[in-house]
Amino acid sequence: MCRSMRPLRWLLPPAAGEEVRAAALQDARKISGYRQPSRRNAAAFEQAVAPVAAATERLLAAVGDRGDGEPPPG
């Protein structure tokens, strides 16, 4: 994992919509190689970010956590 990316799973309070979207945006930036897409590519870039954010929210809801906000040891 990229060092600047942080896990969202054990955050207290839980990761909110904007935080999840920011992570999806960071993912799209890393994959595409763009820090900021050109106007020409902006729509395609946003079309990639939205489903990644939605999938991230579903994943976080499905896996849950230990309930104490701390990652598992190890």
Backbone as a chain_set.jsonl record, in Angstrom:
{"seq": "MCRSMRPLRWLLPPAAGEEVRAAALQDARKISGYRQPSRRNAAAFEQAVAPVAAATERLLAAVGDRGDGEPPPG", "coords": {"N": [[0.85, -1.176, 0.0], [0.453, 2.25, -0.673], [2.408, 4.589, 1.076], [1.255, 7.01, 1.859], [-1.405, 6.486, 1.956], [-4.083, 5.743, 4.118], [-5.58, 3.341, 6.279], [-9.131, 3.047, 6.371], [-10.819, 1.602, 7.88], [-10.715, 1.338, 10.764], [-11.33, 3.783, 11.895], [-12.41, 6.147, 14.29], [-14.616, 8.687, 14.842], [-16.45, 6.55, 12.52], [-15.364, 6.369, 9.073], [-16.487, 8.997, 7.047], [-18.684, 10.034, 4.338], [-17.303, 12.006, 2.755], [-14.661, 11.545, 3.434], [-14.317, 8.953, 2.525], [-14.72, 9.4, -0.192], [-12.509, 11.029, -0.702], [-10.459, 9.17, -0.353], [-11.033, 7.452, -2.481], [-10.594, 9.195, -4.583], [-7.845, 9.627, -4.275], [-6.968, 7.073, -4.873], [-7.725, 6.904, -7.607], [-6.096, 8.916, -8.626], [-3.562, 7.81, -8.163], [-3.653, 5.475, -9.73], [-4.145, 6.52, -12.318], [-2.08, 8.294, -12.711], [-2.401, 10.986, -12.761], [-2.338, 14.051, -11.034], [-4.131, 16.081, -11.041], [-6.716, 15.85, -13.233], [-6.938, 16.795, -16.724], [-9.217, 19.204, -18.192], [-10.419, 17.95, -20.282], [-10.292, 15.261, -19.561], [-11.674, 15.173, -17.181], [-14.384, 14.332, -16.748], [-14.285, 11.556, -17.236], [-12.519, 10.842, -15.25], [-13.98, 11.498, -12.916], [-16.088, 9.725, -13.257], [-14.801, 7.396, -12.686], [-14.063, 7.713, -10.013], [-16.469, 7.876, -8.484], [-17.788, 5.21, -8.479], [-15.774, 3.759, -7.164], [-15.698, 4.962, -4.654], [-18.291, 4.298, -3.783], [-18.106, 1.484, -3.73], [-16.165, 1.228, -1.761], [-17.507, 2.211, 0.505], [-19.479, 0.209, 0.727], [-17.862, -2.011, 1.227], [-16.627, -1.303, 3.698], [-18.899, -1.228, 5.321], [-19.656, -3.885, 5.23], [-17.484, -5.411, 6.292], [-17.136, -4.473, 8.857], [-15.844, -3.81, 12.19], [-13.64, -4.233, 15.038], [-14.85, -2.872, 17.004], [-13.561, -1.186, 18.8], [-12.073, 0.736, 17.617], [-9.413, 0.263, 17.138], [-6.805, -1.179, 15.173], [-6.317, -4.705, 14.474], [-3.917, -6.547, 16.454], [-0.507, -7.016, 15.38]], "CA": [[0.0, 0.0, 0.0], [1.165, 3.516, -0.711], [2.608, 5.075, 2.443], [0.38, 8.131, 2.194], [-2.776, 6.005, 2.097], [-4.307, 5.209, 5.454], [-6.774, 2.5, 6.368], [-10.343, 3.719, 6.83], [-11.655, 0.651, 8.612], [-10.762, 1.456, 12.228], [-11.456, 5.17, 12.324], [-13.483, 6.56, 15.193], [-15.835, 8.085, 14.325], [-16.243, 5.859, 11.244], [-15.12, 7.195, 7.891], [-17.69, 9.613, 6.497], [-18.748, 10.068, 2.875], [-16.252, 12.829, 2.143], [-13.391, 10.867, 3.677], [-14.298, 7.811, 1.605], [-14.53, 9.952, -1.533], [-11.116, 11.476, -0.796], [-9.642, 7.971, -0.551], [-11.279, 7.0, -3.855], [-9.908, 10.16, -5.443], [-6.424, 9.323, -4.167], [-6.8, 5.835, -5.631], [-7.798, 7.235, -9.034], [-4.877, 9.672, -8.95], [-2.434, 6.883, -8.18], [-3.8, 4.58, -10.876], [-4.083, 7.247, -13.588], [-0.864, 9.085, -12.831], [-2.77, 12.399, -12.744], [-2.65, 14.699, -9.766], [-5.372, 16.772, -11.397], [-6.951, 15.555, -14.649], [-7.25, 17.925, -17.592], [-10.662, 19.385, -18.39], [-10.831, 16.929, -21.25], [-10.4, 13.967, -18.881], [-12.329, 15.334, -15.882], [-15.602, 13.519, -16.655], [-13.874, 10.158, -17.113], [-11.899, 10.715, -13.938], [-15.066, 11.483, -11.936], [-16.825, 8.479, -13.449], [-14.032, 6.342, -12.023], [-14.031, 7.962, -8.569], [-17.769, 7.62, -7.852], [-18.018, 3.799, -8.134], [-14.777, 3.305, -6.192], [-16.182, 5.433, -3.35], [-19.46, 3.492, -3.419], [-17.624, 0.146, -3.377], [-15.46, 1.355, -0.485], [-18.518, 2.306, 1.563], [-20.086, -1.121, 0.895], [-16.859, -2.872, 1.858], [-16.496, -0.931, 5.106], [-20.123, -1.636, 6.011], [-19.722, -5.348, 5.28], [-16.448, -6.03, 7.117], [-17.247, -4.04, 10.247], [-14.584, -3.654, 12.905], [-13.62, -4.864, 16.358], [-15.666, -2.081, 17.899], [-12.816, -0.306, 19.689], [-11.333, 1.715, 16.835], [-8.005, -0.109, 17.005], [-6.565, -2.293, 14.255], [-5.903, -5.908, 15.193], [-2.464, -6.596, 16.695], [0.297, -7.776, 14.426]], "C": [[0.895, 1.237, 0.0], [1.272, 4.079, 0.712], [1.653, 6.195, 2.828], [-1.086, 7.72, 2.313], [-2.954, 5.427, 3.49], [-5.577, 4.369, 5.471], [-7.957, 3.294, 6.913], [-11.14, 2.86, 7.801], [-11.775, 0.946, 10.102], [-10.889, 2.88, 12.724], [-12.628, 5.348, 13.281], [-13.524, 8.069, 15.183], [-15.563, 7.45, 12.957], [-16.07, 6.831, 10.085], [-16.437, 7.694, 7.318], [-17.597, 9.655, 4.975], [-17.616, 10.839, 2.231], [-14.88, 12.186, 2.318], [-13.224, 9.662, 2.737], [-14.064, 8.309, 0.184], [-13.087, 10.421, -1.73], [-10.177, 10.289, -1.013], [-9.806, 7.435, -1.968], [-10.582, 7.913, -4.854], [-8.403, 9.905, -5.44], [-6.093, 8.055, -4.954], [-6.766, 6.122, -7.132], [-6.562, 8.024, -9.47], [-3.673, 8.748, -9.095], [-2.477, 6.001, -9.427], [-3.58, 5.312, -12.193], [-2.764, 7.985, -13.802], [-1.132, 10.583, -12.874], [-2.912, 12.89, -11.315], [-3.972, 15.423, -9.917], [-5.609, 16.488, -12.876], [-7.216, 16.833, -15.444], [-8.763, 18.066, -17.709], [-11.211, 18.313, -19.322], [-11.078, 15.573, -20.578], [-11.186, 14.019, -17.572], [-13.564, 14.438, -15.724], [-15.249, 12.043, -16.475], [-13.278, 9.895, -15.734], [-12.982, 10.614, -12.86], [-15.901, 10.214, -12.058], [-16.094, 7.304, -12.82], [-14.085, 6.491, -10.503], [-15.339, 7.546, -7.896], [-17.999, 6.138, -7.541], [-16.995, 3.244, -7.143], [-15.207, 3.733, -4.789], [-17.368, 4.595, -2.885], [-19.039, 2.084, -2.994], [-16.899, 0.167, -2.04], [-16.448, 1.431, 0.67], [-19.185, 0.954, 1.81], [-19.124, -2.066, 1.598], [-16.74, -2.572, 3.342], [-17.722, -1.356, 5.908], [-20.161, -3.15, 6.198], [-18.701, -5.952, 6.239], [-16.525, -5.618, 8.573], [-15.876, -3.818, 10.878], [-14.681, -4.354, 14.254], [-14.42, -4.076, 17.366], [-14.907, -1.132, 18.805], [-11.962, 0.717, 18.939], [-9.877, 1.394, 16.636], [-7.844, -1.244, 16.004], [-6.154, -3.528, 15.048], [-4.397, -5.921, 15.406], [-1.769, -7.381, 15.587], [0.432, -7.087, 13.184]], "O": [[1.964, 1.245, 0.609], [0.299, 4.036, 1.465], [1.28, 6.319, 3.995], [-1.92, 8.525, 2.728], [-2.088, 4.708, 3.988], [-6.534, 4.662, 4.755], [-7.796, 4.119, 7.813], [-12.044, 3.358, 8.471], [-12.867, 0.81, 10.654], [-10.577, 3.152, 13.883], [-13.698, 4.768, 13.093], [-12.51, 8.691, 15.5], [-14.566, 7.771, 12.31], [-16.562, 7.958, 10.115], [-17.38, 6.926, 7.128], [-16.554, 9.347, 4.399], [-17.026, 10.372, 1.257], [-14.032, 12.281, 1.431], [-12.135, 9.397, 2.228], [-13.295, 7.706, -0.564], [-12.511, 10.23, -2.802], [-9.211, 10.389, -1.77], [-8.832, 7.01, -2.589], [-10.042, 7.446, -5.857], [-7.76, 9.961, -6.489], [-5.059, 7.979, -5.619], [-5.883, 5.64, -7.842], [-6.046, 7.815, -10.568], [-2.875, 8.882, -10.022], [-1.462, 5.806, -10.095], [-2.909, 4.796, -13.086], [-2.379, 8.266, -14.937], [-0.197, 11.373, -13.01], [-3.531, 12.229, -10.481], [-4.824, 15.383, -9.029], [-4.774, 16.854, -13.703], [-7.668, 17.834, -14.887], [-9.504, 17.146, -17.363], [-12.335, 17.84, -19.154], [-11.97, 14.829, -20.984], [-11.343, 12.988, -16.917], [-13.759, 13.846, -14.662], [-15.853, 11.358, -15.65], [-13.513, 8.847, -15.134], [-12.913, 9.746, -11.99], [-16.371, 9.688, -11.05], [-16.724, 6.311, -12.458], [-14.146, 5.492, -9.786], [-15.31, 6.921, -6.836], [-18.381, 5.827, -6.413], [-17.319, 2.35, -6.362], [-15.093, 2.956, -3.841], [-17.441, 4.222, -1.714], [-19.555, 1.552, -2.011], [-17.008, -0.783, -1.264], [-16.249, 0.789, 1.701], [-19.433, 0.584, 2.958], [-19.53, -2.835, 2.469], [-16.751, -3.491, 4.161], [-17.595, -1.795, 7.051], [-20.649, -3.637, 7.218], [-19.018, -6.916, 6.936], [-16.031, -6.336, 9.443], [-14.876, -3.659, 10.178], [-15.688, -4.988, 14.566], [-14.651, -4.552, 18.477], [-15.528, -0.343, 19.518], [-11.214, 1.477, 19.556], [-9.158, 2.179, 16.018], [-8.653, -2.171, 15.984], [-5.689, -3.406, 16.181], [-3.666, -5.349, 14.598], [-2.345, -8.267, 14.956], [1.081, -7.59, 12.267]]}, "num_chains": 1, "name": "protein.A"}
